[in-house]
Amino acid sequence: MAEVRATHDRRAASTDQAPAAHPLMPLEVHGVGFAAGGKQIIDNVSFTIRGGARTVILGPNGSGKSLLLRLLHGLLAPASGRISWAGLSPARARRRQGMVFQRPVMLRRSTLANLTHALAVHGMPRAQRREQARRALAVAGLEDRARQPARTLSGGEQQRLAIARAWALEPEVLLLDEPTANLDPEATAAIEALVRAVEARGTRIIMTTHDIGQARRLATEVMFLHRGRLLEHDAAHAFFAGPATPAAASFIGGGLPL
């Protein structure tokens, strides 16, 4: 953990100048571990995330990024360690969050109905659902697809709908798992614009990616995960200017972090 402590000082110095308050922050993770099939997938991970940033969990495929996101959201319980959102357990904090998976499930309904159904499940009064759903579609640029069956949308449009569906519930934090995996550049650009728009409306973003270019474009802070271990946690500009570990330097240089 020495590498993480070394980079934490730089991150704190660059982000403590104007921290933005956030109700579910700080997120504090202490010594979290998770194993499956006799293999340690998340290994003694500790960090603190505060408000006012887009946090990108970066690392090669298989590094444990998606699993870590599920642990943070309370979909899985760690085998060891502790996770708290401003003192709340992940299970208690979950209703104040949204999460979007790599391959979101589209209901056999229209684009608009996918949103109104999610709002109904979460108890929003009927009179408010359609207005809130249309507002979310507008932010996602999908107003003209409102009546179209959601399952006939393109892959990029389905991902935008999934983000809009999660954001329509006005979560304080939105967790995104590889939101542009396997999408073309145009669809990727649209989703990155949506991520910025959602954050601008007050939702804190924590997302995973293995795309170095995307991390450069979106991150204000980077957590570099490798083989289930958190090797670096730093402000994005400092991380990309001078990674502190050989594995991170190899990865952002296009090599294989063995």
VEXBAKE-543403 format. One record per atom (N, C-alpha, C): x, y, z; residue in three letters; atom name. Coordinates in steps of 0.05 Angstrom, whole numbers, plus 5000, padded with zeros to 4 digits. Layout:
N
R east north   up zaba kese
R    X     Y    Z  ALA   CA
...
END
This chain:
258
R east north   up zaba kese
R 5016  4976 5000  MET    N
R 5000  5000 5000  MET   CA
R 5017  5025 5000  MET    C
R 5043  5022 5000  ALA    N
R 5060  5046 5001  ALA   CA
R 5056  5064 4977  ALA    C
R 5051  5051 4953  GLU    N
R 5048  5067 4929  GLU   CA
R 5023  5085 4931  GLU    C
R 5001  5074 4942  VAL    N
R 4977  5089 4945  VAL   CA
R 4981  5113 4963  VAL    C
R 4994  5108 4986  ARG    N
R 4999  5131 5004  ARG   CA
R 5015  5153 4991  ARG    C
R 5035  5145 4975  ALA    N
R 5052  5165 4962  ALA   CA
R 5036  5182 4943  ALA    C
R 5018  5170 4928  THR    N
R 5002  5186 4909  THR   CA
R 4979  5201 4922  THR    C
R 4970  5191 4945  HIS    N
R 4948  5204 4959  HIS   CA
R 4954  5232 4966  HIS    C
R 4979  5237 4974  ASP    N
R 4987  5264 4983  ASP   CA
R 4984  5284 4960  ASP    C
R 4992  5275 4935  ARG    N
R 4989  5293 4912  ARG   CA
R 4960  5298 4906  ARG    C
R 4943  5277 4908  ARG    N
R 4915  5279 4902  ARG   CA
R 4902  5298 4921  ARG    C
R 4908  5295 4947  ALA    N
R 4896  5312 4967  ALA   CA
R 4904  5341 4963  ALA    C
R 4929  5346 4957  ALA    N
R 4938  5373 4953  ALA   CA
R 4924  5387 4930  ALA    C
R 4917  5371 4909  SER    N
R 4905  5383 4885  SER   CA
R 4875  5386 4888  SER    C
R 4862  5370 4906  THR    N
R 4833  5371 4907  THR   CA
R 4822  5385 4933  THR    C
R 4839  5390 4953  ASP    N
R 4830  5402 4977  ASP   CA
R 4825  5432 4974  ASP    C
R 4834  5444 4952  GLN    N
R 4831  5472 4949  GLN   CA
R 4802  5481 4948  GLN    C
R 4785  5466 4934  ALA    N
R 4757  5474 4931  ALA   CA
R 4739  5449 4931  ALA    C
R 4738  5434 4953  PRO    N
R 4722  5410 4953  PRO   CA
R 4692  5417 4952  PRO    C
R 4677  5402 4936  ALA    N
R 4648  5406 4935  ALA   CA
R 4634  5387 4954  ALA    C
R 4617  5398 4970  ALA    N
R 4603  5381 4990  ALA   CA
R 4584  5363 4975  ALA    C
R 4580  5339 4986  HIS    N
R 4562  5320 4974  HIS   CA
R 4550  5303 4996  HIS    C
R 4523  5299 4997  PRO    N
R 4511  5285 5019  PRO   CA
R 4521  5257 5024  PRO    C
R 4527  5241 5003  LEU    N
R 4535  5214 5007  LEU   CA
R 4566  5211 5009  LEU    C
R 4580  5233 5010  MET    N
R 4608  5232 5012  MET   CA
R 4617  5241 5040  MET    C
R 4639  5230 5050  PRO    N
R 4659  5214 5035  PRO   CA
R 4651  5185 5033  PRO    C
R 4660  5172 5012  LEU    N
R 4660  5143 5010  LEU   CA
R 4686  5133 5022  LEU    C
R 4684  5116 5042  GLU    N
R 4708  5106 5055  GLU   CA
R 4709  5076 5053  GLU    C
R 4731  5066 5043  VAL    N
R 4735  5037 5039  VAL   CA
R 4760  5029 5054  VAL    C
R 4758  5010 5072  HIS    N
R 4780  5002 5089  HIS   CA
R 4785  4972 5087  HIS    C
R 4808  4964 5075  GLY    N
R 4817  4937 5075  GLY   CA
R 4798  4917 5063  GLY    C
R 4785  4925 5041  VAL    N
R 4764  4908 5029  VAL   CA
R 4777  4886 5012  VAL    C
R 4767  4862 5016  GLY    N
R 4776  4839 5001  GLY   CA
R 4752  4823 4992  GLY    C
R 4756  4808 4969  PHE    N
R 4735  4791 4959  PHE   CA
R 4748  4769 4943  PHE    C
R 4739  4744 4949  ALA    N
R 4750  4721 4935  ALA   CA
R 4728  4704 4923  ALA    C
R 4733  4690 4901  ALA    N
R 4714  4672 4889  ALA   CA
R 4729  4649 4876  ALA    C
R 4719  4625 4879  GLY    N
R 4732  4602 4867  GLY   CA
R 4761  4598 4876  GLY    C
R 4766  4606 4901  GLY    N
R 4793  4603 4911  GLY   CA
R 4813  4624 4901  GLY    C
R 4803  4645 4887  LYS    N
R 4820  4666 4876  LYS   CA
R 4814  4692 4889  LYS    C
R 4834  4706 4898  GLN    N
R 4831  4733 4910  GLN   CA
R 4827  4753 4887  GLN    C
R 4803  4764 4885  ILE    N
R 4797  4782 4862  ILE   CA
R 4801  4812 4871  ILE    C
R 4793  4818 4895  ILE    N
R 4798  4845 4906  ILE   CA
R 4815  4840 4931  ILE    C
R 4838  4854 4933  ASP    N
R 4858  4847 4953  ASP   CA
R 4865  4872 4970  ASP    C
R 4853  4873 4994  ASN    N
R 4861  4893 5014  ASN   CA
R 4860  4922 5003  ASN    C
R 4838  4929 4991  VAL    N
R 4835  4955 4979  VAL   CA
R 4825  4976 4999  VAL    C
R 4838  4998 5000  SER    N
R 4830  5021 5018  SER   CA
R 4833  5047 5003  SER    C
R 4812  5064 5006  PHE    N
R 4813  5091 4994  PHE   CA
R 4791  5108 5006  PHE    C
R 4793  5134 5001  THR    N
R 4771  5152 5008  THR   CA
R 4765  5169 4984  THR    C
R 4740  5172 4977  ILE    N
R 4731  5190 4955  ILE   CA
R 4713  5211 4967  ILE    C
R 4719  5236 4961  ARG    N
R 4703  5258 4970  ARG   CA
R 4687  5270 4947  ARG    C
R 4673  5292 4952  GLY    N
R 4656  5304 4932  GLY   CA
R 4672  5320 4912  GLY    C
R 4658  5328 4890  GLY    N
R 4669  5348 4872  GLY   CA
R 4688  5337 4851  GLY    C
R 4684  5312 4842  ALA    N
R 4702  5301 4822  ALA   CA
R 4687  5279 4806  ALA    C
R 4697  5274 4782  ARG    N
R 4690  5250 4767  ARG   CA
R 4712  5230 4772  ARG    C
R 4706  5209 4786  THR    N
R 4725  5188 4793  THR   CA
R 4724  5166 4772  THR    C
R 4747  5160 4760  VAL    N
R 4749  5139 4741  VAL   CA
R 4766  5117 4753  VAL    C
R 4755  5093 4755  ILE    N
R 4770  5069 4763  ILE   CA
R 4781  5056 4738  ILE    C
R 4807  5059 4734  LEU    N
R 4821  5051 4710  LEU   CA
R 4837  5026 4714  LEU    C
R 4838  5009 4694  GLY    N
R 4855  4986 4695  GLY   CA
R 4850  4967 4673  GLY    C
R 4868  4948 4668  PRO    N
R 4863  4929 4646  PRO   CA
R 4840  4911 4652  PRO    C
R 4830  4897 4631  ASN    N
R 4809  4878 4635  ASN   CA
R 4818  4856 4655  ASN    C
R 4799  4849 4673  GLY    N
R 4806  4828 4692  GLY   CA
R 4819  4839 4718  GLY    C
R 4821  4865 4720  SER    N
R 4834  4877 4744  SER   CA
R 4816  4878 4768  SER    C
R 4790  4873 4765  GLY    N
R 4771  4874 4787  GLY   CA
R 4754  4899 4788  GLY    C
R 4754  4915 4767  LYS    N
R 4740  4941 4768  LYS   CA
R 4710  4937 4771  LYS    C
R 4698  4920 4755  SER    N
R 4669  4916 4756  SER   CA
R 4661  4905 4783  SER    C
R 4676  4886 4794  LEU    N
R 4670  4874 4820  LEU   CA
R 4671  4895 4842  LEU    C
R 4691  4913 4840  LEU    N
R 4694  4934 4860  LEU   CA
R 4669  4952 4860  LEU    C
R 4659  4958 4836  LEU    N
R 4636  4975 4833  LEU   CA
R 4611  4962 4846  LEU    C
R 4608  4936 4842  ARG    N
R 4586  4921 4854  ARG   CA
R 4589  4921 4885  ARG    C
R 4613  4919 4895  LEU    N
R 4617  4920 4924  LEU   CA
R 4609  4948 4935  LEU    C
R 4617  4969 4920  LEU    N
R 4610  4996 4929  LEU   CA
R 4580  5000 4929  LEU    C
R 4566  4988 4910  HIS    N
R 4537  4992 4908  HIS   CA
R 4521  4973 4927  HIS    C
R 4535  4955 4940  GLY    N
R 4522  4937 4958  GLY   CA
R 4509  4913 4945  GLY    C
R 4515  4907 4920  LEU    N
R 4504  4884 4907  LEU   CA
R 4519  4858 4916  LEU    C
R 4543  4862 4926  LEU    N
R 4559  4840 4938  LEU   CA
R 4570  4850 4964  LEU    C
R 4574  4832 4982  ALA    N
R 4586  4839 5008  ALA   CA
R 4615  4831 5008  ALA    C
R 4633  4848 5018  PRO    N
R 4661  4841 5019  PRO   CA
R 4666  4818 5038  PRO    C
R 4686  4802 5032  ALA    N
R 4694  4780 5050  ALA   CA
R 4709  4791 5074  ALA    C
R 4721  4814 5070  SER    N
R 4736  4828 5092  SER   CA
R 4735  4858 5088  SER    C
R 4739  4872 5109  GLY    N
R 4740  4901 5106  GLY   CA
R 4713  4914 5109  GLY    C
R 4712  4940 5104  ARG    N
R 4688  4956 5109  ARG   CA
R 4685  4978 5088  ARG    C
R 4660  4983 5080  ILE    N
R 4653  5004 5061  ILE   CA
R 4632  5021 5074  ILE    C
R 4635  5047 5073  SER    N
R 4614  5065 5083  SER   CA
R 4611  5090 5066  SER    C
R 4587  5098 5062  TRP    N
R 4580  5122 5047  TRP   CA
R 4570  5143 5068  TRP    C
R 4587  5162 5075  ALA    N
R 4581  5182 5095  ALA   CA
R 4569  5168 5120  ALA    C
R 4581  5146 5128  GLY    N
R 4573  5131 5152  GLY   CA
R 4552  5111 5147  GLY    C
R 4540  5110 5123  LEU    N
R 4519  5090 5117  LEU   CA
R 4531  5065 5104  LEU    C
R 4519  5042 5109  SER    N
R 4528  5018 5095  SER   CA
R 4519  5020 5066  SER    C
R 4532  5005 5048  PRO    N
R 4524  5004 5020  PRO   CA
R 4494  4998 5016  PRO    C
R 4484  4979 5032  ALA    N
R 4456  4972 5030  ALA   CA
R 4437  4995 5036  ALA    C
R 4444  5011 5057  ARG    N
R 4427  5034 5064  ARG   CA
R 4431  5057 5045  ARG    C
R 4454  5059 5033  ALA    N
R 4460  5081 5014  ALA   CA
R 4449  5076 4986  ALA    C
R 4442  5051 4980  ARG    N
R 4437  5043 4952  ARG   CA
R 4413  5058 4940  ARG    C
R 4393  5064 4956  ARG    N
R 4369  5077 4944  ARG   CA
R 4376  5106 4937  ARG    C
R 4398  5117 4946  ARG    N
R 4406  5144 4939  ARG   CA
R 4427  5144 4916  ARG    C
R 4430  5120 4904  GLN    N
R 4449  5117 4882  GLN   CA
R 4435  5105 4858  GLN    C
R 4448  5106 4835  GLY    N
R 4440  5091 4811  GLY   CA
R 4464  5076 4801  GLY    C
R 4460  5054 4787  MET    N
R 4482  5039 4775  MET   CA
R 4473  5030 4747  MET    C
R 4492  5032 4728  VAL    N
R 4487  5024 4701  VAL   CA
R 4509  5004 4693  VAL    C
R 4500  4981 4684  PHE    N
R 4518  4959 4677  PHE   CA
R 4527  4960 4648  PHE    C
R 4547  4945 4642  GLN    N
R 4557  4944 4614  GLN   CA
R 4536  4937 4594  GLN    C
R 4519  4917 4601  ARG    N
R 4498  4907 4584  ARG   CA
R 4471  4911 4598  ARG    C
R 4460  4935 4597  PRO    N
R 4435  4940 4611  PRO   CA
R 4412  4925 4599  PRO    C
R 4393  4918 4617  VAL    N
R 4369  4903 4608  VAL   CA
R 4348  4924 4599  VAL    C
R 4338  4920 4575  MET    N
R 4316  4936 4565  MET   CA
R 4290  4921 4567  MET    C
R 4270  4933 4580  LEU    N
R 4244  4921 4582  LEU   CA
R 4230  4920 4555  LEU    C
R 4211  4902 4551  ARG    N
R 4196  4900 4526  ARG   CA
R 4174  4921 4526  ARG    C
R 4183  4945 4526  ARG    N
R 4165  4969 4527  ARG   CA
R 4178  4991 4510  ARG    C
R 4164  5012 4507  SER    N
R 4175  5035 4492  SER   CA
R 4197  5048 4508  SER    C
R 4212  5065 4495  THR    N
R 4234  5079 4508  THR   CA
R 4223  5095 4532  THR    C
R 4201  5109 4527  LEU    N
R 4190  5125 4549  LEU   CA
R 4180  5107 4572  LEU    C
R 4167  5085 4565  ALA    N
R 4156  5067 4585  ALA   CA
R 4178  5054 4602  ALA    C
R 4202  5050 4591  ASN    N
R 4224  5040 4607  ASN   CA
R 4230  5059 4629  ASN    C
R 4227  5085 4624  LEU    N
R 4233  5105 4645  LEU   CA
R 4209  5106 4665  LEU    C
R 4185  5108 4655  THR    N
R 4162  5111 4673  THR   CA
R 4159  5087 4691  THR    C
R 4165  5063 4680  HIS    N
R 4164  5039 4697  HIS   CA
R 4184  5040 4719  HIS    C
R 4208  5048 4714  ALA    N
R 4229  5050 4735  ALA   CA
R 4220  5070 4756  ALA    C
R 4208  5092 4748  LEU    N
R 4199  5112 4767  LEU   CA
R 4176  5101 4784  LEU    C
R 4158  5085 4772  ALA    N
R 4136  5074 4787  ALA   CA
R 4146  5054 4807  ALA    C
R 4165  5037 4799  VAL    N
R 4176  5017 4818  VAL   CA
R 4188  5031 4843  VAL    C
R 4199  5054 4839  HIS    N
R 4212  5069 4861  HIS   CA
R 4192  5087 4875  HIS    C
R 4166  5085 4868  GLY    N
R 4146  5099 4884  GLY   CA
R 4140  5127 4876  GLY    C
R 4149  5136 4853  MET    N
R 4142  5163 4845  MET   CA
R 4112  5165 4838  MET    C
R 4098  5185 4847  PRO    N
R 4070  5188 4840  PRO   CA
R 4065  5189 4810  PRO    C
R 4043  5178 4801  ARG    N
R 4037  5176 4773  ARG   CA
R 4037  5203 4759  ARG    C
R 4027  5223 4772  ALA    N
R 4026  5250 4760  ALA   CA
R 4053  5261 4753  ALA    C
R 4074  5252 4767  GLN    N
R 4101  5263 4762  GLN   CA
R 4117  5247 4742  GLN    C
R 4109  5221 4738  ARG    N
R 4127  5203 4724  ARG   CA
R 4133  5212 4695  ARG    C
R 4112  5218 4680  ARG    N
R 4116  5224 4651  ARG   CA
R 4133  5249 4648  ARG    C
R 4128  5269 4664  GLU    N
R 4144  5294 4662  GLU   CA
R 4173  5289 4668  GLU    C
R 4178  5273 4690  GLN    N
R 4206  5267 4697  GLN   CA
R 4219  5250 4676  GLN    C
R 4204  5231 4665  ALA    N
R 4215  5213 4644  ALA   CA
R 4222  5229 4619  ALA    C
R 4205  5247 4611  ARG    N
R 4211  5263 4587  ARG   CA
R 4235  5282 4592  ARG    C
R 4237  5292 4616  ARG    N
R 4260  5308 4623  ARG   CA
R 4286  5292 4620  ARG    C
R 4286  5267 4630  ALA    N
R 4310  5250 4628  ALA   CA
R 4316  5243 4599  ALA    C
R 4295  5238 4583  LEU    N
R 4299  5232 4554  LEU   CA
R 4312  5257 4540  LEU    C
R 4303  5281 4548  ALA    N
R 4314  5305 4535  ALA   CA
R 4343  5308 4542  ALA    C
R 4351  5303 4566  VAL    N
R 4379  5304 4574  VAL   CA
R 4396  5284 4558  VAL    C
R 4384  5260 4553  ALA    N
R 4398  5239 4539  ALA   CA
R 4396  5242 4509  ALA    C
R 4381  5262 4499  GLY    N
R 4379  5266 4470  GLY   CA
R 4362  5245 4457  GLY    C
R 4342  5234 4471  LEU    N
R 4326  5212 4460  LEU   CA
R 4296  5219 4458  LEU    C
R 4290  5245 4458  GLU    N
R 4262  5253 4457  GLU   CA
R 4248  5241 4432  GLU    C
R 4261  5240 4410  ASP    N
R 4249  5230 4385  ASP   CA
R 4247  5200 4384  ASP    C
R 4257  5186 4405  ARG    N
R 4255  5157 4406  ARG   CA
R 4235  5148 4428  ARG    C
R 4219  5167 4439  ALA    N
R 4202  5161 4461  ALA   CA
R 4183  5138 4456  ALA    C
R 4171  5136 4433  ARG    N
R 4152  5115 4427  ARG   CA
R 4164  5090 4415  ARG    C
R 4189  5091 4409  GLN    N
R 4203  5068 4396  GLN   CA
R 4207  5046 4417  GLN    C
R 4203  5020 4409  PRO    N
R 4210  4999 4428  PRO   CA
R 4240  5000 4436  PRO    C
R 4244  4999 4462  ALA    N
R 4272  5004 4472  ALA   CA
R 4291  4983 4460  ALA    C
R 4282  4958 4456  ARG    N
R 4300  4938 4446  ARG   CA
R 4308  4941 4417  ARG    C
R 4295  4959 4403  THR    N
R 4303  4965 4375  THR   CA
R 4322  4988 4373  THR    C
R 4329  5001 4395  LEU    N
R 4349  5023 4395  LEU   CA
R 4376  5011 4389  LEU    C
R 4394  5028 4379  SER    N
R 4422  5020 4375  SER   CA
R 4435  5015 4402  SER    C
R 4458  5002 4402  GLY    N
R 4472  4997 4427  GLY   CA
R 4479  5022 4442  GLY    C
R 4487  5043 4428  GLY    N
R 4493  5068 4441  GLY   CA
R 4469  5082 4453  GLY    C
R 4446  5080 4438  GLU    N
R 4421  5092 4447  GLU   CA
R 4411  5077 4472  GLU    C
R 4413  5050 4471  GLN    N
R 4405  5035 4495  GLN   CA
R 4421  5042 4519  GLN    C
R 4447  5047 4516  GLN    N
R 4463  5055 4539  GLN   CA
R 4456  5082 4549  GLN    C
R 4450  5101 4530  ARG    N
R 4441  5127 4539  ARG   CA
R 4414  5125 4553  ARG    C
R 4396  5108 4544  LEU    N
R 4371  5104 4557  LEU   CA
R 4375  5092 4585  LEU    C
R 4394  5073 4588  ALA    N
R 4400  5062 4614  ALA   CA
R 4410  5083 4634  ALA    C
R 4427  5101 4624  ILE    N
R 4437  5123 4641  ILE   CA
R 4414  5142 4648  ILE    C
R 4398  5148 4628  ALA    N
R 4375  5166 4633  ALA   CA
R 4356  5154 4653  ALA    C
R 4351  5127 4651  ARG    N
R 4333  5113 4669  ARG   CA
R 4343  5114 4698  ARG    C
R 4369  5111 4701  ALA    N
R 4381  5112 4728  ALA   CA
R 4381  5141 4738  ALA    C
R 4386  5160 4721  TRP    N
R 4388  5188 4730  TRP   CA
R 4360  5200 4735  TRP    C
R 4339  5189 4722  ALA    N
R 4312  5200 4725  ALA   CA
R 4303  5198 4754  ALA    C
R 4315  5180 4769  LEU    N
R 4309  5176 4798  LEU   CA
R 4324  5197 4815  LEU    C
R 4340  5214 4802  GLU    N
R 4355  5235 4816  GLU   CA
R 4373  5224 4837  GLU    C
R 4390  5205 4830  PRO    N
R 4409  5195 4850  PRO   CA
R 4430  5215 4857  PRO    C
R 4441  5213 4881  GLU    N
R 4463  5230 4889  GLU   CA
R 4489  5221 4877  GLU    C
R 4491  5195 4872  VAL    N
R 4515  5183 4860  VAL   CA
R 4506  5164 4838  VAL    C
R 4520  5165 4815  LEU    N
R 4515  5147 4793  LEU   CA
R 4540  5131 4788  LEU    C
R 4538  5104 4790  LEU    N
R 4560  5086 4785  LEU   CA
R 4556  5074 4757  LEU    C
R 4577  5077 4740  LEU    N
R 4576  5068 4712  LEU   CA
R 4598  5048 4707  LEU    C
R 4590  5024 4698  ASP    N
R 4609  5003 4693  ASP   CA
R 4615  5001 4663  ASP    C
R 4638  5011 4655  GLU    N
R 4647  5010 4627  GLU   CA
R 4624  5019 4609  GLU    C
R 4615  5044 4611  PRO    N
R 4591  5052 4597  PRO   CA
R 4593  5053 4567  PRO    C
R 4618  5053 4556  THR    N
R 4621  5054 4527  THR   CA
R 4634  5030 4515  THR    C
R 4635  5008 4530  ALA    N
R 4648  4984 4520  ALA   CA
R 4635  4975 4494  ALA    C
R 4652  4969 4474  ASN    N
R 4644  4959 4448  ASN   CA
R 4627  4978 4431  ASN    C
R 4628  5004 4437  LEU    N
R 4613  5023 4422  LEU   CA
R 4631  5039 4403  LEU    C
R 4619  5049 4381  ASP    N
R 4635  5064 4362  ASP   CA
R 4641  5092 4372  ASP    C
R 4659  5106 4359  PRO    N
R 4667  5133 4370  PRO   CA
R 4644  5153 4372  PRO    C
R 4625  5152 4353  GLU    N
R 4603  5171 4355  GLU   CA
R 4585  5165 4379  GLU    C
R 4579  5140 4384  ALA    N
R 4563  5132 4407  ALA   CA
R 4578  5138 4433  ALA    C
R 4604  5133 4433  THR    N
R 4621  5139 4456  THR   CA
R 4620  5169 4463  THR    C
R 4623  5186 4443  ALA    N
R 4622  5215 4447  ALA   CA
R 4596  5223 4459  ALA    C
R 4574  5212 4449  ALA    N
R 4547  5219 4459  ALA   CA
R 4544  5211 4489  ALA    C
R 4555  5188 4496  ILE    N
R 4552  5179 4524  ILE   CA
R 4570  5196 4542  ILE    C
R 4594  5203 4533  GLU    N
R 4611  5220 4549  GLU   CA
R 4599  5247 4553  GLU    C
R 4585  5258 4533  ALA    N
R 4571  5283 4536  ALA   CA
R 4549  5281 4556  ALA    C
R 4535  5258 4556  LEU    N
R 4513  5253 4575  LEU   CA
R 4524  5251 4604  LEU    C
R 4547  5238 4607  VAL    N
R 4559  5236 4633  VAL   CA
R 4565  5264 4644  VAL    C
R 4576  5281 4627  ARG    N
R 4582  5308 4636  ARG   CA
R 4556  5323 4643  ARG    C
R 4536  5319 4627  ALA    N
R 4510  5333 4632  ALA   CA
R 4498  5324 4658  ALA    C
R 4499  5298 4664  VAL    N
R 4488  5288 4689  VAL   CA
R 4503  5299 4713  VAL    C
R 4529  5300 4711  GLU    N
R 4545  5311 4733  GLU   CA
R 4539  5340 4736  GLU    C
R 4536  5355 4715  ALA    N
R 4530  5383 4717  ALA   CA
R 4504  5389 4731  ALA    C
R 4486  5369 4731  ARG    N
R 4460  5372 4745  ARG   CA
R 4461  5362 4774  ARG    C
R 4485  5356 4784  GLY    N
R 4489  5351 4812  GLY   CA
R 4493  5322 4821  GLY    C
R 4495  5304 4802  THR    N
R 4500  5276 4809  THR   CA
R 4529  5269 4808  THR    C
R 4540  5257 4829  ARG    N
R 4568  5250 4831  ARG   CA
R 4573  5225 4813  ARG    C
R 4594  5225 4798  ILE    N
R 4600  5203 4779  ILE   CA
R 4624  5187 4789  ILE    C
R 4620  5160 4790  ILE    N
R 4642  5141 4794  ILE   CA
R 4639  5120 4772  ILE    C
R 4659  5116 4756  MET    N
R 4656  5098 4733  MET   CA
R 4682  5082 4729  MET    C
R 4679  5059 4716  THR    N
R 4702  5043 4709  THR   CA
R 4706  5045 4679  THR    C
R 4731  5041 4671  THR    N
R 4739  5039 4643  THR   CA
R 4766  5027 4640  THR    C
R 4771  5013 4618  HIS    N
R 4798  5005 4611  HIS   CA
R 4809  5023 4589  HIS    C
R 4793  5042 4580  ASP    N
R 4800  5060 4558  ASP   CA
R 4816  5084 4569  ASP    C
R 4841  5085 4563  ILE    N
R 4859  5106 4573  ILE   CA
R 4850  5133 4562  ILE    C
R 4843  5134 4537  GLY    N
R 4834  5160 4525  GLY   CA
R 4809  5170 4539  GLY    C
R 4791  5152 4545  GLN    N
R 4766  5161 4559  GLN   CA
R 4773  5171 4587  GLN    C
R 4790  5158 4601  ALA    N
R 4798  5167 4627  ALA   CA
R 4811  5195 4626  ALA    C
R 4827  5199 4605  ARG    N
R 4839  5226 4602  ARG   CA
R 4817  5247 4597  ARG    C
R 4797  5240 4582  ARG    N
R 4776  5260 4575  ARG   CA
R 4757  5265 4598  ARG    C
R 4751  5245 4615  LEU    N
R 4730  5248 4634  LEU   CA
R 4740  5251 4663  LEU    C
R 4762  5239 4670  ALA    N
R 4769  5237 4698  ALA   CA
R 4779  5263 4710  ALA    C
R 4770  5269 4734  THR    N
R 4784  5290 4749  THR   CA
R 4802  5276 4770  THR    C
R 4796  5251 4777  GLU    N
R 4814  5235 4793  GLU   CA
R 4813  5207 4783  GLU    C
R 4836  5193 4786  VAL    N
R 4839  5166 4775  VAL   CA
R 4847  5147 4798  VAL    C
R 4834  5124 4798  MET    N
R 4842  5101 4815  MET   CA
R 4852  5080 4796  MET    C
R 4877  5071 4798  PHE    N
R 4888  5051 4781  PHE   CA
R 4888  5024 4795  PHE    C
R 4872  5005 4784  LEU    N
R 4869  4979 4796  LEU   CA
R 4884  4959 4779  LEU    C
R 4899  4941 4792  HIS    N
R 4914  4921 4777  HIS   CA
R 4915  4895 4794  HIS    C
R 4905  4873 4782  ARG    N
R 4904  4847 4796  ARG   CA
R 4890  4850 4823  ARG    C
R 4869  4865 4824  GLY    N
R 4854  4868 4848  GLY   CA
R 4865  4886 4869  GLY    C
R 4888  4898 4864  ARG    N
R 4900  4916 4883  ARG   CA
R 4899  4945 4873  ARG    C
R 4893  4964 4891  LEU    N
R 4894  4992 4884  LEU   CA
R 4922  5002 4885  LEU    C
R 4934  5007 4862  LEU    N
R 4962  5016 4862  LEU   CA
R 4965  5047 4863  LEU    C
R 4946  5061 4852  GLU    N
R 4948  5090 4852  GLU   CA
R 4920  5103 4855  GLU    C
R 4919  5126 4869  HIS    N
R 4895  5142 4871  HIS   CA
R 4905  5171 4871  HIS    C
R 4900  5185 4849  ASP    N
R 4912  5211 4845  ASP   CA
R 4894  5229 4828  ASP    C
R 4899  5255 4830  ALA    N
R 4886  5273 4811  ALA   CA
R 4894  5264 4782  ALA    C
R 4875  5267 4764  ALA    N
R 4879  5256 4737  ALA   CA
R 4904  5269 4724  ALA    C
R 4907  5295 4726  HIS    N
R 4930  5308 4713  HIS   CA
R 4956  5298 4724  HIS    C
R 4957  5293 4750  ALA    N
R 4982  5284 4762  ALA   CA
R 4987  5254 4755  ALA    C
R 4966  5238 4755  PHE    N
R 4969  5210 4747  PHE   CA
R 4980  5207 4719  PHE    C
R 4968  5221 4700  PHE    N
R 4977  5218 4672  PHE   CA
R 5004  5232 4667  PHE    C
R 5010  5252 4682  ALA    N
R 5036  5266 4679  ALA   CA
R 5059  5249 4690  ALA    C
R 5054  5233 4711  GLY    N
R 5076  5218 4723  GLY   CA
R 5066  5196 4741  GLY    C
R 5057  5174 4729  PRO    N
R 5048  5151 4745  PRO   CA
R 5070  5142 4764  PRO    C
R 5062  5134 4788  ALA    N
R 5082  5128 4808  ALA   CA
R 5090  5098 4809  ALA    C
R 5076  5081 4794  THR    N
R 5082  5053 4795  THR   CA
R 5089  5043 4767  THR    C
R 5107  5023 4764  PRO    N
R 5113  5012 4738  PRO   CA
R 5089  5001 4723  PRO    C
R 5071  4988 4737  ALA    N
R 5047  4977 4724  ALA   CA
R 5030  4998 4711  ALA    C
R 5026  5021 4725  ALA    N
R 5010  5042 4714  ALA   CA
R 5024  5056 4691  ALA    C
R 5050  5060 4694  ALA    N
R 5066  5072 4672  ALA   CA
R 5065  5055 4647  ALA    C
R 5067  5029 4650  SER    N
R 5065  5010 4627  SER   CA
R 5038  5012 4615  SER    C
R 5017  5012 4631  PHE    N
R 4990  5012 4621  PHE   CA
R 4984  5037 4605  PHE    C
R 4989  5060 4615  ILE    N
R 4982  5085 4600  ILE   CA
R 5001  5089 4577  ILE    C
R 5024  5075 4577  GLY    N
R 5043  5077 4555  GLY   CA
R 5036  5057 4532  GLY    C
R 5015  5041 4536  GLY    N
R 5008  5022 4516  GLY   CA
R 5019  4994 4519  GLY    C
R 5033  4990 4541  GLY    N
R 5045  4964 4546  GLY   CA
R 5027  4945 4562  GLY    C
R 5036  4922 4568  LEU    N
R 5021  4903 4584  LEU   CA
R 5032  4903 4613  LEU    C
R 5015  4912 4632  PRO    N
R 5024  4913 4660  PRO   CA
R 5025  4886 4672  PRO    C
R 5047  4872 4669  LEU    N
R 5049  4844 4679  LEU   CA
R 5055  4844 4708  LEU    C
END
